[in-house]
Amino acid sequence: MKNSITDEKISNFRDLVNSNSNFVFNAYSNNNGKNHWNLICSCMDWLTVSIRHLQHAPELDENIDVRVMQMFSLISSIDLVSESIAQLHRVFINPKTVPFSGERICFSQRIFDEDDNSYFKSIRASFGAHPVNLNQSTSKRFASWPFDSYSNEGELTVHLYSNKLDEDDLVMNLNSKELMLFLITRYNYLDVISKKINTLYDDFKKKLSLQRIDTKDNLI
């Protein structure tokens, strides 16, 4: 599972967060009664863990069962990145919105009418998170044993069985290139958050510059 993603971006982001005389810590350790600093640190830590895992992920094994779990590890790492980015977005940009909401650019041949965020969750559920307990539409579904895809739609395929009589199986494919596109768009969103932090710091400096400093005769 070789890819071009590196930990440089998250390392630079961590440096930014810790720069400017700890501006972020002072601004967010007590933000309206909530310690958002702890959340920021958690997000940075798990972004680093996930990205470094993806950097050093081994080549896919020939054994299908081992390969399935390797792919689930890939999916889990991407999920950690996506969730961490969403949390940082809520802290620094808008607490009431989710980044990339409504977008449908990462996945083709989707079998559910979902945006990229939701469809990724469906892939995650079907390929290892909880494949024996799926809820879609009006039926309960269960994922089959994953097998090598017999088309060009991806590397692995599962059938999603229904608990309803005479309801057809659904066929879901897992495509690593689409997963990487989903990952890269989320990871690159750190640039947007970094720009916002710089703007917040600039606004803070301007606000301080407008505060009058009283002069005193006593030098001490």
trRosetta pair geometry for C-beta under 8 A, 3 or more apart (Angstrom, degrees):
i j d omega theta_ij theta_ji phi_ij phi_ji
1 54 7.7 -93 127 -156 120 67
1 57 4.2 -36 74 110 121 128
1 58 7.2 56 25 79 94 33
1 59 6.9 172 1 -118 57 30
1 60 6.2 93 -44 -48 84 86
1 70 7.1 -172 -28 158 132 114
1 74 6.2 -143 -146 -88 158 129
1 176 7.1 -132 -128 -158 95 144
2 59 7.6 -4 -34 -91 88 76
3 54 6.5 -36 53 161 130 102
3 55 8.0 -102 67 -103 89 40
3 57 7.9 32 13 39 103 121
3 180 5.9 -165 -125 -126 136 130
5 51 6.3 -122 143 -151 114 90
5 54 5.7 -5 79 115 130 128
5 55 6.7 -117 94 -78 80 74
5 180 7.8 -152 -30 -152 122 97
5 183 7.0 -56 -71 129 156 124
5 184 6.8 -139 -85 -93 112 85
5 187 6.6 56 -140 76 123 174
6 9 7.2 120 83 -1 75 83
6 51 7.4 46 140 166 21 116
6 55 6.3 69 -120 -103 48 121
7 10 5.4 -58 -163 48 70 106
7 11 5.5 74 137 -28 86 105
7 48 6.2 58 -146 -139 121 71
7 51 4.8 135 -94 113 77 123
7 52 5.4 13 -66 -71 135 81
7 55 6.4 -57 -28 -39 95 146
8 11 5.7 -61 -146 39 29 112
8 12 6.2 28 158 -18 66 107
9 12 5.9 -55 -148 37 28 109
9 13 6.3 30 152 -20 63 107
9 51 7.9 -147 56 -135 96 162
9 187 6.5 101 81 162 151 98
9 188 7.6 -88 -143 -103 162 46
9 190 5.4 121 158 71 113 145
9 191 7.6 -64 -150 -54 117 82
10 13 5.3 -50 -145 37 35 116
10 14 6.4 41 153 -23 65 101
10 44 6.8 146 -174 -154 100 72
10 47 4.7 -177 -123 126 137 116
10 48 5.3 -173 128 -80 142 69
10 51 5.6 175 -1 19 140 155
10 187 8.0 -68 -51 -156 97 97
10 190 6.8 -119 -86 -110 59 165
11 14 5.7 -50 -150 32 31 112
11 15 6.6 33 150 -19 62 103
11 48 7.6 88 -68 -109 68 105
12 15 5.6 -51 -151 34 35 114
12 16 6.5 38 150 -21 65 103
12 194 7.7 3 120 -107 100 149
13 16 5.6 -52 -151 34 34 113
13 17 6.4 35 152 -20 66 104
13 44 6.9 -160 107 -119 108 102
13 47 7.9 -23 69 102 141 154
13 190 5.0 -75 -75 -176 143 124
13 193 7.4 37 -138 88 123 113
13 194 5.9 -111 -112 -78 84 110
14 17 5.7 -52 -148 35 33 112
14 18 6.4 16 158 -5 65 111
14 44 5.3 112 -94 -165 95 133
14 48 7.5 22 -50 -64 139 123
15 18 6.1 -68 -146 47 28 101
15 19 6.1 40 153 -41 66 110
16 19 5.6 -53 -145 19 30 119
16 194 5.6 60 80 -137 175 98
16 197 6.1 106 145 94 120 146
16 198 7.6 -62 -161 -60 125 87
17 24 4.8 -57 -159 37 71 161
17 40 6.5 172 -151 160 142 128
17 44 6.8 -105 26 -75 161 147
17 197 7.1 -81 -90 -146 63 161
18 22 6.7 -20 -158 -98 52 68
18 24 7.6 -62 -67 41 28 118
18 25 7.8 41 -118 -30 55 113
19 23 7.5 -13 95 17 58 101
20 23 4.1 -20 108 -10 116 121
20 24 7.7 92 64 -15 112 77
20 201 5.4 -56 -159 -140 169 141
21 26 7.8 -2 119 -7 85 137
22 25 4.2 -33 178 37 101 121
22 26 5.7 101 117 -22 90 95
23 26 6.0 -66 -149 42 28 106
23 27 6.0 17 159 -14 67 116
23 200 7.9 154 142 110 126 100
23 201 5.2 60 133 -111 168 103
23 204 6.6 154 -155 66 124 163
24 27 5.9 -63 -141 42 28 106
24 28 5.7 -17 174 16 67 120
24 37 7.3 132 135 -112 84 88
24 40 6.8 -159 157 158 125 170
24 197 6.6 -18 -82 -147 115 120
25 28 6.8 -81 -132 51 16 83
25 29 5.4 26 177 -41 64 114
25 37 5.5 58 -133 -123 61 134
26 29 6.7 -28 -113 13 18 110
27 31 7.0 36 145 -83 63 104
27 200 7.3 113 171 150 172 128
27 204 7.4 -92 -83 -89 131 145
28 31 5.0 -13 -137 -41 54 125
28 35 7.9 82 144 -170 70 41
28 36 4.1 -81 -178 79 103 108
28 37 4.8 139 104 -62 92 73
28 40 6.3 67 113 -18 149 138
28 91 6.8 41 -140 -176 140 117
29 35 5.9 -7 -170 -138 51 79
29 36 7.5 -111 -80 53 17 65
29 37 4.1 -2 -91 -13 65 141
30 33 7.0 13 -170 -89 81 18
30 34 7.6 134 -152 61 41 31
30 35 6.6 -18 -85 -90 51 64
31 34 5.5 -41 71 67 80 83
31 35 7.7 133 22 -105 81 15
31 36 4.7 -6 24 4 133 122
35 38 4.8 42 128 5 110 111
35 39 7.5 145 112 -9 67 86
36 39 5.1 -51 -157 38 53 116
36 40 6.1 59 145 -25 76 100
36 91 5.1 140 -172 -135 127 113
37 40 5.6 -51 -148 34 34 114
37 41 6.4 34 154 -18 66 104
38 41 5.8 -53 -148 36 32 111
38 42 6.4 34 153 -20 64 105
39 42 5.7 -54 -149 35 32 113
39 43 6.4 32 154 -19 65 105
39 87 6.1 -136 172 166 111 123
39 91 6.3 175 99 -75 126 134
40 43 5.8 -56 -151 36 30 111
40 44 6.4 27 154 -17 65 107
40 88 6.9 83 -121 -110 72 85
40 91 6.1 -177 -74 146 92 173
41 44 5.8 -56 -147 38 32 109
41 45 6.2 33 156 -22 66 108
42 45 5.8 -56 -148 35 28 112
42 46 6.4 13 162 -7 65 110
42 84 7.9 -150 117 -120 74 97
42 87 8.0 -42 87 115 104 158
43 46 6.3 -65 -145 43 26 99
43 47 6.1 31 156 -22 64 109
43 84 4.0 137 -153 -158 83 91
43 85 7.8 144 -167 -55 120 27
43 87 5.2 -155 -85 81 129 122
43 88 5.2 163 149 -55 162 98
44 47 5.7 -55 -146 35 29 114
44 48 6.4 30 156 -19 63 105
44 84 7.8 156 -50 -172 24 129
45 48 5.9 -60 -157 34 29 110
45 49 6.5 27 150 -17 65 106
46 49 5.3 -44 -140 37 40 115
46 50 6.0 39 159 -19 68 106
46 80 5.1 -125 160 179 112 116
46 84 5.3 -169 83 -76 108 133
47 50 6.0 -59 -145 40 27 108
47 51 6.0 19 162 -13 65 112
47 80 7.4 -173 -84 133 41 95
47 81 6.1 84 -123 -117 74 69
47 84 4.8 -159 -61 118 93 160
47 85 7.7 99 -96 -54 120 74
47 187 8.0 136 -155 -124 107 84
47 190 7.9 106 -163 -81 154 131
48 51 6.2 -59 -138 41 25 104
48 52 6.0 18 165 -12 63 113
49 52 6.3 -68 -149 41 21 104
49 53 6.3 23 156 -21 62 110
49 80 7.3 -61 82 140 103 155
50 53 5.7 -56 -151 34 29 113
50 54 6.4 25 154 -16 64 106
50 77 4.3 148 -155 -163 89 81
50 78 7.5 158 -179 -60 127 22
50 80 4.3 -172 -75 85 140 125
50 81 5.1 -153 113 -53 150 86
50 84 7.6 -163 15 2 142 140
51 54 5.6 -54 -149 37 34 110
51 55 6.4 42 149 -26 65 102
51 77 7.9 152 -60 176 28 113
51 81 6.9 95 -61 -92 82 118
51 187 7.1 110 -96 -126 116 130
52 55 5.3 -44 -146 29 37 119
52 56 6.5 5 163 6 66 108
53 56 6.5 -80 -150 52 26 87
53 57 6.5 55 151 -66 66 85
53 73 7.5 -122 160 162 129 105
53 77 5.2 -143 85 -109 126 137
54 57 5.6 -16 -144 -24 35 117
54 74 7.2 87 -111 -132 90 73
54 77 5.3 165 -57 137 98 149
54 78 7.9 88 -83 -63 134 71
54 183 7.5 153 -128 -172 162 154
57 70 7.4 114 -174 -171 107 99
57 73 7.4 160 -127 108 112 118
57 74 6.6 51 -131 -87 157 91
58 61 7.8 36 111 -50 119 82
58 70 7.2 -91 67 -131 91 129
60 67 5.1 50 -175 -128 99 100
60 70 5.8 169 -122 96 71 152
60 71 7.7 30 -118 -56 114 87
60 155 7.9 -111 -125 -172 168 149
61 66 3.9 -27 72 103 151 126
61 67 5.0 -141 62 -63 80 76
61 70 6.3 155 9 -24 96 142
62 67 7.5 -101 116 -48 3 121
63 66 4.2 65 80 16 108 111
63 67 6.4 177 86 -14 52 88
64 67 5.5 -59 -144 40 30 114
64 68 6.3 38 156 -27 65 101
64 146 7.4 -169 169 97 103 86
64 147 6.9 -3 -163 -125 144 51
64 148 6.8 -98 -113 -40 116 89
65 68 5.7 -45 -149 27 31 114
65 69 6.9 23 155 -10 61 103
66 69 6.1 -62 -156 40 33 105
66 70 6.4 37 147 -23 67 106
67 70 5.4 -50 -147 34 35 116
67 71 6.4 35 154 -18 66 103
67 156 7.7 175 124 -74 107 122
68 71 5.8 -58 -154 36 30 109
68 72 6.5 30 149 -19 65 104
68 127 7.4 -149 -165 -171 86 88
68 128 7.3 159 158 -74 91 113
68 146 4.7 143 -115 61 122 134
68 156 6.6 118 -107 -124 77 152
69 72 5.3 -47 -144 35 39 114
69 73 6.5 47 152 -23 64 99
69 128 7.3 126 -115 -118 53 138
70 73 5.6 -50 -154 31 33 114
70 74 6.7 37 146 -20 63 101
71 74 5.3 -45 -152 32 39 116
71 75 6.4 40 149 -18 66 102
71 127 6.5 -72 117 165 113 131
71 128 7.8 168 94 -26 82 138
71 146 8.0 -139 60 147 141 166
71 155 7.1 -168 -98 89 141 129
71 156 6.1 -165 51 -3 177 146
71 174 6.4 78 173 137 141 151
71 176 7.4 -106 -128 -84 101 103
72 75 5.4 -49 -147 37 37 113
72 76 6.2 40 152 -22 66 104
72 127 5.9 -165 -90 133 83 89
72 128 3.4 64 -121 -31 129 175
72 129 7.8 177 -153 -48 106 59
73 76 5.6 -51 -144 35 31 113
73 77 6.5 33 155 -20 63 104
74 77 5.9 -57 -152 34 28 110
74 78 6.5 26 153 -16 64 107
74 176 7.1 -18 141 -128 161 99
74 179 6.6 65 138 139 116 151
75 78 5.7 -58 -150 38 32 111
75 79 6.3 35 151 -24 66 106
75 123 6.7 -146 -132 122 131 100
75 124 5.1 167 163 -109 123 77
75 127 6.1 135 -29 87 164 121
75 128 6.7 144 59 44 138 124
75 129 7.8 -110 119 -43 129 100
75 179 6.8 -86 -94 -139 71 138
76 79 5.5 -51 -148 33 32 115
76 80 6.6 36 152 -21 63 101
76 124 7.5 115 -79 -143 53 108
76 128 7.7 -77 -48 98 102 132
76 129 7.8 148 -87 -82 88 92
77 80 5.7 -50 -153 31 34 113
77 81 6.7 34 149 -17 63 102
78 81 5.6 -53 -153 35 36 113
78 82 6.3 36 151 -19 68 107
78 120 7.5 -118 123 -168 121 128
78 179 6.0 -114 -57 -180 168 97
78 182 6.4 59 -178 99 134 109
78 183 4.6 -90 -125 -86 104 103
78 186 7.7 112 -170 44 79 142
79 82 5.6 -54 -145 38 32 112
79 83 6.2 28 158 -16 66 108
79 120 7.5 169 -93 145 80 114
79 121 8.0 96 -119 -99 111 64
79 124 5.6 75 -75 -110 133 148
80 83 6.0 -55 -141 40 28 107
80 84 6.1 28 158 -19 63 110
81 84 5.9 -60 -147 38 26 110
81 85 6.3 25 157 -18 64 109
81 183 6.1 58 73 -144 152 82
81 186 5.5 116 129 108 103 128
81 187 5.8 -31 -177 -74 134 86
82 85 5.9 -57 -149 36 27 110
82 86 6.4 28 154 -20 63 108
82 117 7.5 157 -177 -130 132 80
82 120 7.0 158 -77 114 172 155
82 182 7.5 -19 -78 154 125 101
82 183 7.8 -92 -53 -109 92 54
82 186 4.9 -70 -99 -137 67 164
83 86 5.6 -53 -148 35 32 114
83 87 6.5 31 154 -19 65 105
84 87 5.8 -55 -150 35 31 110
84 88 6.4 29 153 -16 65 106
85 88 5.8 -55 -146 38 32 109
85 89 6.3 40 151 -25 64 105
85 99 6.5 -75 135 49 104 141
85 186 4.8 -174 22 -179 162 93
85 187 7.3 -119 -68 -85 136 31
85 189 5.2 81 -164 73 130 127
85 190 7.0 -95 -114 -60 100 72
85 193 7.7 -148 -150 -29 75 139
86 89 5.5 -51 -151 32 31 117
86 90 6.7 32 151 -20 63 103
86 98 5.7 -4 -142 -145 111 84
86 99 6.1 -144 -104 28 65 94
87 90 5.6 -52 -152 33 35 112
87 91 6.6 32 151 -18 66 104
88 91 5.6 -53 -148 36 36 111
88 92 6.0 -2 167 9 71 113
88 190 7.7 17 98 -108 158 69
88 193 5.3 10 138 -129 119 158
89 92 6.8 -74 -133 52 21 85
89 93 4.9 -40 -164 40 64 121
89 94 6.9 -22 157 46 85 71
89 97 7.3 -87 143 90 118 84
89 98 7.3 97 92 -144 143 35
89 99 4.7 -146 -96 -31 164 113
89 189 7.2 -25 -71 151 112 132
89 193 6.7 -103 -83 -85 58 112
90 93 7.4 -36 -67 54 12 78
90 94 6.9 -57 -121 90 44 44
90 95 4.7 64 -170 -122 83 54
90 96 8.0 123 -132 -13 87 25
90 97 7.8 -176 -95 61 70 53
91 95 7.5 63 -77 -86 24 86
92 193 5.3 94 70 -151 148 91
92 196 5.0 118 149 107 114 134
92 197 6.2 -47 -144 -66 139 80
92 200 7.3 -110 -155 -26 92 146
93 97 7.7 -70 111 63 104 111
93 99 7.9 63 68 -68 150 105
93 192 7.6 12 -77 135 144 106
93 193 6.8 -95 -37 -107 113 75
93 196 5.6 -87 -82 -112 85 168
94 97 4.4 20 104 28 128 107
97 101 6.7 -122 -174 5 84 138
98 101 4.6 99 76 -59 93 113
98 117 6.7 58 137 -117 131 169
99 186 7.6 128 100 -124 127 75
99 189 5.8 82 164 -148 161 156
100 103 4.7 -65 -171 20 77 131
100 115 7.7 162 139 149 81 123
100 116 6.2 -64 156 68 120 120
100 117 5.9 141 101 -53 104 106
100 185 6.9 97 -96 130 138 123
100 186 7.2 -63 -17 -87 149 80
100 189 7.9 -92 -37 -73 108 145
101 115 6.6 75 -169 100 43 165
101 117 6.4 -27 -102 2 53 145
102 115 5.1 -111 -122 -103 14 148
103 106 7.6 64 124 -9 108 93
103 115 5.8 89 56 -171 43 110
103 116 5.1 -27 94 12 89 120
103 117 7.6 88 49 -20 88 87
104 107 7.5 -73 -162 53 67 81
104 110 7.8 -98 -153 7 104 150
104 115 5.5 -105 -67 -133 81 62
104 116 6.0 180 -104 -40 37 83
105 116 6.5 -33 40 -57 62 137
105 181 7.8 -122 119 147 87 128
105 185 7.9 115 82 -73 119 163
106 116 4.5 84 26 -131 115 127
106 119 8.0 178 74 75 104 122
106 120 7.5 7 90 -63 143 107
106 178 5.5 109 160 -172 78 85
106 181 4.9 175 -136 102 87 110
106 182 4.3 74 -163 -73 155 84
106 185 6.9 -118 -78 14 117 141
107 110 5.0 77 120 -67 117 107
107 116 6.1 154 6 -117 101 77
107 119 5.2 -130 43 116 157 144
107 120 7.5 -167 -40 -64 135 70
107 123 7.8 -156 -107 -43 145 135
107 175 7.7 147 -130 46 75 118
107 178 5.2 82 -100 -179 62 138
107 182 7.5 20 -47 -61 91 120
108 153 7.9 -130 93 -142 101 88
108 175 7.8 6 46 23 88 160
108 178 7.0 -135 16 -94 77 137
109 153 5.6 -42 46 -144 168 123
109 173 6.3 13 104 38 136 122
110 113 7.8 126 115 -87 117 26
110 114 6.7 -130 170 49 140 83
110 119 5.2 -53 -134 -132 131 145
111 160 7.9 167 106 19 153 137
111 170 5.2 120 166 -176 149 120
111 171 7.1 169 -81 68 146 51
111 172 5.7 -102 14 -88 138 81
112 118 7.7 -107 108 123 125 108
112 119 6.3 175 67 -108 102 86
112 122 5.7 178 28 -92 145 172
112 136 6.3 -107 -99 -149 130 122
112 137 8.0 -150 -126 -40 101 96
114 117 7.9 -116 160 70 100 59
114 118 3.7 -120 -173 95 119 116
114 119 4.3 157 90 -59 114 79
114 122 6.4 141 37 -14 161 133
115 118 5.4 84 53 20 69 100
115 119 6.7 -142 96 -7 27 96
116 119 5.8 -59 -135 41 27 107
116 120 6.2 34 163 -25 64 105
116 182 6.3 -176 178 -115 117 103
117 120 6.2 -59 -157 29 23 111
117 121 7.0 21 148 -16 59 105
118 121 5.5 -54 -157 33 38 114
118 122 6.6 40 147 -21 68 101
119 122 5.3 -47 -151 32 41 115
119 123 6.6 45 149 -19 67 99
120 123 5.6 -50 -151 35 36 112
120 124 6.3 39 150 -21 66 104
120 179 8.0 117 -128 -120 100 72
120 182 5.7 142 -92 -164 131 155
121 124 5.4 -50 -145 36 34 115
121 125 6.3 35 154 -20 65 104
122 125 5.8 -52 -146 36 31 111
122 126 6.2 22 158 -14 65 112
122 136 7.3 65 -130 -92 118 118
122 172 7.7 -140 136 -128 104 147
123 126 6.0 -64 -143 42 27 105
123 127 5.9 -5 169 7 67 118
123 172 7.0 -174 -108 171 69 129
123 174 6.3 122 -159 -108 112 87
123 179 7.7 -151 129 -90 156 101
124 127 6.7 -74 -135 50 19 90
124 128 7.2 -68 -175 59 53 83
124 129 4.7 39 145 -20 84 134
125 129 4.8 -65 -104 62 42 114
125 130 5.4 -32 -150 52 83 79
125 131 6.8 145 151 -79 59 50
125 134 5.7 121 139 -109 123 93
126 131 5.7 72 -159 -112 34 86
126 134 6.4 35 -87 -94 76 141
126 143 4.7 140 -160 -85 72 137
126 158 5.5 -176 161 65 107 146
126 160 6.4 -58 -128 -85 124 110
126 172 5.4 16 131 77 163 158
127 131 7.0 90 -61 -78 7 118
127 143 7.3 -150 -70 -169 36 164
127 146 6.5 56 -132 -79 82 138
127 156 6.9 99 -126 100 123 136
127 158 6.6 -162 -85 -17 72 137
127 172 7.9 -128 -50 113 95 125
127 174 5.6 70 -84 -78 151 140
128 131 6.3 10 -67 -32 17 113
130 133 4.7 -51 161 59 110 96
130 134 7.0 159 106 -69 87 62
131 134 6.8 -10 -153 -44 35 109
131 142 6.9 72 148 -167 69 59
131 143 3.5 -72 -165 42 104 123
131 158 7.3 -108 -143 -158 125 160
132 142 5.4 18 -138 -139 50 100
132 143 7.2 -89 -63 37 44 79
133 140 7.7 -41 -151 -163 50 105
133 142 7.5 21 -55 -101 27 80
134 140 6.9 130 76 -171 61 57
134 141 4.2 -43 83 74 118 86
134 142 6.4 -180 21 -80 103 31
134 143 6.5 94 -28 -33 137 87
134 160 6.6 -73 78 -149 160 112
135 140 6.3 -32 -100 -112 64 64
135 141 7.5 168 -88 25 16 81
136 139 6.7 -15 74 66 74 77
136 141 5.5 -8 27 8 110 129
136 160 7.4 19 23 161 147 148
136 170 7.9 -52 89 12 157 158
139 162 4.8 -11 158 -147 146 106
139 163 6.3 177 -174 42 91 79
139 164 5.0 -81 -122 -12 124 118
139 167 6.2 -165 -106 132 164 172
140 162 7.3 118 76 -157 50 58
140 163 4.4 11 69 8 100 130
141 160 4.5 20 172 171 135 101
141 161 6.1 153 -158 76 73 44
141 162 5.5 -37 -100 -94 81 55
141 163 7.3 -134 -81 -11 34 80
141 170 7.1 -17 -140 27 152 116
142 160 7.2 149 67 -159 29 58
142 161 4.8 -23 61 60 86 101
142 163 7.4 83 -11 -55 104 87
143 146 7.6 3 156 -60 116 79
143 158 4.5 -2 -164 168 101 143
143 159 7.4 140 -156 76 52 44
143 160 5.7 -30 -95 -102 62 68
143 161 7.7 -176 -86 15 11 80
143 172 7.8 -57 -121 43 106 127
144 147 7.7 -30 115 -7 115 101
144 158 5.1 170 51 -163 80 77
144 159 4.1 39 -6 50 135 87
144 160 7.5 -113 -7 -66 84 27
144 161 6.5 103 -58 -26 86 101
144 169 7.9 16 -32 -150 125 135
145 158 7.7 -175 84 -122 21 86
146 156 4.7 6 -178 -176 119 121
146 157 6.9 147 -154 70 70 35
146 158 5.1 -50 -95 -73 71 93
146 174 7.6 -7 -143 7 128 133
147 156 7.1 140 70 -153 25 72
147 157 5.9 -33 66 62 75 87
147 158 7.8 131 17 -88 71 48
148 155 7.2 -61 -139 173 66 57
148 156 6.8 -62 -108 -106 32 54
148 157 7.4 14 117 17 18 94
149 152 7.8 149 125 -72 127 7
149 153 5.9 -140 -170 63 143 81
149 154 4.9 140 -50 77 159 70
149 155 6.0 156 6 142 115 8
149 156 6.1 -106 -37 -67 91 2
149 157 4.5 116 -97 -32 73 106
149 173 5.6 55 -110 -135 132 105
149 174 7.8 -152 -51 47 122 67
150 157 7.2 -50 8 5 75 151
151 154 7.9 37 78 27 84 62
151 173 7.4 -71 63 -98 108 145
153 157 7.7 68 80 -85 113 107
153 173 4.1 -15 122 173 113 177
153 175 6.4 -97 156 -68 55 115
154 157 6.8 135 74 -67 111 75
154 173 3.7 152 20 164 130 103
154 174 4.8 151 166 76 143 37
154 175 3.6 -104 -101 -70 95 68
154 176 7.3 126 -153 -7 83 62
154 178 7.7 -53 -99 18 105 119
155 174 6.0 -51 56 92 81 90
155 175 6.9 134 1 -114 75 37
155 176 5.7 27 -6 -18 130 105
156 173 7.3 150 85 -158 47 56
156 174 4.3 0 61 45 94 118
157 171 6.3 -8 -169 -171 113 92
157 172 6.9 156 -154 84 61 47
157 173 5.2 -26 -99 -102 82 67
157 174 7.2 -153 -73 12 35 78
158 171 7.7 168 86 -151 42 49
158 172 5.3 -10 59 61 86 97
158 174 7.8 51 -4 -24 94 105
159 169 4.4 -10 -172 -180 107 138
159 170 7.1 143 -163 72 55 43
159 171 6.0 -28 -104 -98 65 66
159 172 8.0 162 -99 21 17 75
160 169 6.2 145 64 -167 50 74
160 170 4.1 -13 52 59 112 97
160 171 7.6 -148 12 -66 83 19
160 172 6.0 58 -30 -9 112 113
161 169 5.7 -32 -93 -109 52 93
162 167 3.9 -49 77 88 158 124
162 168 7.6 59 3 67 129 26
162 169 7.2 -152 -6 -94 86 45
164 167 4.1 56 81 -8 107 132
174 179 7.4 16 -175 -42 84 125
175 178 4.1 61 89 12 110 112
175 179 6.8 175 92 -13 57 84
176 179 5.3 -51 -147 37 39 116
176 180 6.3 40 154 -21 68 102
177 180 5.8 -52 -149 35 32 110
177 181 6.6 36 150 -21 63 102
178 181 5.5 -49 -149 32 36 114
178 182 6.5 40 151 -19 64 103
179 182 5.6 -54 -153 36 33 114
179 183 6.3 35 149 -20 66 106
180 183 5.3 -50 -145 37 36 115
180 184 6.1 34 158 -20 69 105
181 184 6.0 -52 -140 36 29 107
181 185 6.5 27 160 -17 62 106
182 185 6.3 -59 -150 35 25 107
182 186 6.7 17 156 -11 61 111
183 186 6.0 -70 -156 41 28 106
183 187 5.9 21 157 -17 70 113
184 187 5.7 -55 -137 40 31 109
184 188 6.0 31 162 -19 66 109
185 188 6.0 -55 -143 38 25 110
185 189 7.0 42 150 -37 57 98
186 189 5.6 -44 -163 9 36 119
187 190 6.4 -24 173 -5 50 110
188 191 5.8 -20 176 7 67 113
189 192 5.1 -38 -164 29 62 116
189 193 6.5 60 140 -16 75 99
190 193 5.5 -55 -147 41 38 111
190 194 6.0 45 151 -26 69 104
191 194 5.6 -50 -145 34 30 114
191 195 6.5 34 154 -20 62 103
192 195 5.8 -53 -153 33 30 112
192 196 6.6 31 149 -19 62 105
193 196 5.5 -53 -152 34 36 115
193 197 6.5 39 150 -21 67 101
194 197 5.7 -51 -150 32 34 112
194 198 6.6 33 152 -17 65 104
195 198 5.7 -54 -152 36 33 112
195 199 6.5 34 150 -20 65 105
196 199 5.5 -54 -150 35 34 113
196 200 6.3 36 152 -21 66 103
197 200 5.6 -52 -148 35 33 113
197 201 6.4 32 153 -18 65 105
198 201 5.7 -54 -148 37 31 111
198 202 6.4 33 153 -20 65 105
199 202 5.7 -53 -147 36 32 111
199 203 6.3 32 154 -18 65 105
200 203 5.8 -55 -149 37 30 111
200 204 6.4 35 150 -23 64 105
201 204 5.4 -50 -149 33 34 116
201 205 6.5 34 153 -19 65 102
202 205 5.8 -53 -150 35 32 110
202 206 6.5 33 152 -19 65 105
203 206 5.7 -53 -148 36 33 112
203 207 6.3 36 153 -22 65 105
204 207 5.7 -54 -151 34 30 113
204 208 6.5 29 152 -17 64 105
205 208 5.7 -54 -149 37 33 110
205 209 6.3 36 152 -25 66 106
206 209 5.6 -53 -147 32 32 114
206 210 6.8 30 154 -20 62 104
207 210 6.1 -60 -158 31 31 109
207 211 7.4 39 146 -31 61 99
208 211 5.7 -47 -160 14 42 116
216 219 7.9 173 98 -77 95 21
